[in-house]
């Protein structure tokens, strides 16, 4: 009972770390799952103490890396704000300087009224007009330069922020979209009443791969599977790692078109995989179970995902029954 609760706590901590930092949490989650699975039903005291020590180390390392990542993003935003403040300050100083020059010209023009010599009046007006023109042109030139400088600085920081945002929307292990990103895309489609379907994929026998060959081989299989999944899907499809060996595809189409697409995906991703590990290469024959559900008006995200998940488990059970029947013949 105690060991089961401890393993559940590790799993929950892993899930929370993904929510807190999608870019860094997935690695911690996988490590915590691995540590939980390593505990047998009746582990020794030494095994528990060793696991607890490693868990603490993993959490501390994740905390430091997450804090560093958050500080970097905060510094990028702070830097952009400072540039904007300096630009606004320089524009204010420029405007104040030009205003002083224009004021001087205005005062000189007012004094012209007291002059009697027409030639002197004309010369004074021409001089004042030239100075006024120069002041206005300088203001326009400096204003344009300031705006161009600000535009360049904003462009740099925007690119850095977009890069950080893109990184946080990706699964750290496989490179496909994160669960958090997929949830946002689904929520947007529901809010805008965009027709869509959701497919849930699960690699059959993945736990056996981890148990027999180790988690490094399992991780490599997940990477290759995700790559094949991306190759099989269309550019408009959103592919995300939903958790563990489970993936999700968001398709902007009706049920008939989505069904045809998922069958093409099944044929593409199922088959032989060559995994390169520390102990050499291994050939693995991989199958995947797929469940598809179309979003219906009034349904929540939870509703449609539960339907897709149920369809996936039904497909998995059908495959098991078919395999068992084939073994009996």
N, C-alpha and C positions, 0 to 999 in steps of 0.2 A: 504493500500500500504506500509506504513512505517513498520507495524508489520510483513508483509510478507517478507520485505527486511531484517529485523532483524532476523527472523527465518532462512532465507537463509544463513545469515552470520554465525549464530551459527552452522548450518550444515556444512558449508565450514571449519570453524575452527576445528570442530571435525574430518573431513577428513584429514586436514593438520596435526593434532596431531598424527594420526595413521601413516602417512608417516614419520613423524619426529621420532617417538618412538613407533614401533609396540607393544612392550611389555606393554607400559603404556597408549598409546593413545586411545585404544578401550574403556576403562572405561570412559575417558573424553568425547569421542564422544557420548556414550550412555546417559551420564548425560546431555550433551548439547541438544541432541534430545529430551530428556524428558522435559527439560525446555522450548524448543521451542514449543512443543506440548501443554504445559500447558497454553500458551498464546492464548486466544480466539481472534476472529476477532476484537473485540472492548474491549480490556483489560483496566482495570482501571489504573490510574497513580500509585497507590500503588503497583499493581501487576507487573507493568513494573519495578519500582524501586527495588522491592524485587528480581525479576528475574535478573536484572543487577548486584545486589550485590552478588547473589549466583554465577553468571557466573564469576565474578571477582575472587571470592574465589576459584572456581574450577580451573581456569586458573593458579592462583598463586600456588596452591597445586601441580598441574600437572607440572608446571615449576620447582618447587623445587625438586620433585621426579625424573624428567627426568635429571636434572643437576646432582643429586646425582648418578644416574645410569651411566651416561656418565663418571663422575669422577672415579667411581669404575673400569670401563672397562679400562680407560686410566691408572689408577694406576697399574692394572694387567700387561698391556703391558710395562709400565715403569719399573716395578719390574723385568720382564723377561730380559729386555735390560741391567739393572744394573748387574744381575747375570752373563750374558754373558760377560759383560765388566770386571767384577772382575775375572772371570775364565781366560779370555785372558791375564789379567795383571799377574795373578799368574803363568800362563804358561810361559810368557815372563821372569819373575824373575827366574823361575826354569831353563829355557834354558840358561840364562846368567850365573847362578851359575855353572851349569854343564860345560858350555863352559870354564869358568875360571879353573875348575879342570882339564879338558882335556888339556888346555894350559900349566898348570904346568907339567903334565906328558910329554908333547911334549918337553918342555925345558929340562927335565931330560934326555930324550932319546937322545937329541942332544949332551949332555955333555958326554954320554957314549963313543963317538968317541975318546975322549981324554984319556980314561982309557987304561992301558996296562995290568993289571992283568985280566986274563980270568975269574977267579972265581968271582971277583968283578963286571965284566961286566955282567956275567950271573945273579948274585944276583940283580943287578940294573934293568936289563931287566924284571926279574920275578916280582919285586916289582912294577915297572911301569905298567906292563901288568895287575897285580891284581888291582891296583888302577884304571886303565882305565876301566876294566871290571866292577868294583863296581860303577863307575860313570855312565857308560852306563845303567847298570841295575837299578840304582836309577832313572835315567831320564825316563826309560820306566815305572817303577812302579808309579812314581809321575804323569807321563803323563796319564796313565790308570786311576788313581784315579781322576784326574782332569776331564777327559772325562766322567767318571761314575757320578761324582757329577753334571756336567753340564747336562748330559742326564736326571738325576733324577729331577733337577730343571725345565728343559724344559718340562718334562712330566707333572709336577704339573701345570705349567702355561698353558700348552696346554689344559689340562682337564678343567681348569677354564674358558679359552676363549671359548672352545667348549660348555661348559654349558651355558655361556652368549649368545652365538650365537644361541643355541637351544631355549633358552627362548625367544629371540627376534623373532624367526620364528614361534612362537605359538600365537594364539589368546588368549588374556588375560582372556576372560570370559569362553569360551567353551573348550579350550585346543587343538582344532584342528589347523591346519596350518593357518598362517596369509595370508591375501590377497597378501602382498608383496612377501612372499615366493612362493605362487602359481604362481604369475606372472613371477618370475624368472624361475620356472620349465617349464612353458609353452614356454617362450622365448628360453630356451635351446633346447627344443624339436624341435621348429621351425627352429632354426639355424642348428641343426644336422639332419634335415629332418626325424625325428622319427615319425612314424604314431601315431596319438592319437585322442581322442575325448574329448569333454568337455560337462559336464552335469551341468545345473544350477537348483537348487532347491529353492523353496520359500514356506514357511509355510502359508497355506491359513488362512485368518482371524486372523493373529497375532496381528494386531493393535487393534482388538476388545478385545483380551485377555488382552493387556496392559490397555486399557480403562476401562474394567470391573473389573479386579482383581488387577491392579497395575503393576509397572515395576519389582518388585521383583519376582512376579509370572512369568512374561514374561521372565526374566533372567533365572529362574529355568527351564522353558520349553525349552529355547535355549540350556542349558547345557544337558538336557536329550535327546533332539533331536539329538544333536551332538554325544552323546554317542551311540545312536541307529544307527546313520549313520556310525560310525566307526565299529560297530559290523557287519553291513551288507556289508561293502566294503571289497575288497581284500587287502592284504598287499602291493601290488604294486600300488594301487590307491592312489592318493594324494587328501586328503579332506581338504578344506579350508572354513573358514567363509568369504564370499565375502563382506558382509555388512548387518547390521540389522538382519533380519530373512532370509537372502539369503545365500545359501551355494553353493560351487562349487566342482565338482569331476573331476579330471583329470585322464583319463583312457588310458593306453597304449595298444590300440586295435583298430580294425576297427569298422565300424558302426554296423554291425550285432551283434558282440559279446558285444559291449557297450550297445546296445539297450536291449539285454537280461539281462545284469547286472543291468541297471537302473530300469528295471521292478521288479527285485528281491529286489532292494533297496526300491522301492515304497511300495511293499507289507510289507516290514519289518518295515519301519519307520512310516507308517500311522496306526493309531489306537488309543487306549486309553492310556492316560498318567495320572499318579497320581502325582500331584504337591503339595509339602508341603510348605505352607506359614505361615505367622505370625498368620493368622486367622483360621488356620487348613488346612486339606487336601482338594484338589479339583480334581475331575476327569474331564479331558478334552479329547474330541475326536478330533484328529488332522489329517488333510489331507495335502498333499504337492503337488504342481504343479512342473513338471519336464520338462525341455527342453534339448534336446541333439543335438549336432552338431559335425560333423567330420571335422577335419582340412584338407583343400585341398591345394595342392601346389600353392604357390604364395600368399596365404592369410596371413594377419597379425593377431596378437593376437586379436586386436580390432574387426576384421571381424568375426572371429569364435565365439567370446564371444557374439557379437551382434546377431548372428544367433541362438545361444543357448538360449539367453534371449528372443528372439522373439518366439521361439518354446515353451518356458516356459509359456509366456503370452497367447499363443494360447491354450495350455493345460488348463490353468486356466479358460479361457473364455468358453472352452468346458465343463468344470466341472460346471460352473455357469449355463450354458444353460441347461445342463442335470438336475441339481437340480431344476431349475425353471419349466421345463417341468414335472418333477415328482410331483411338488407341485400343478400343475394345474389339474392333473388327479384325 
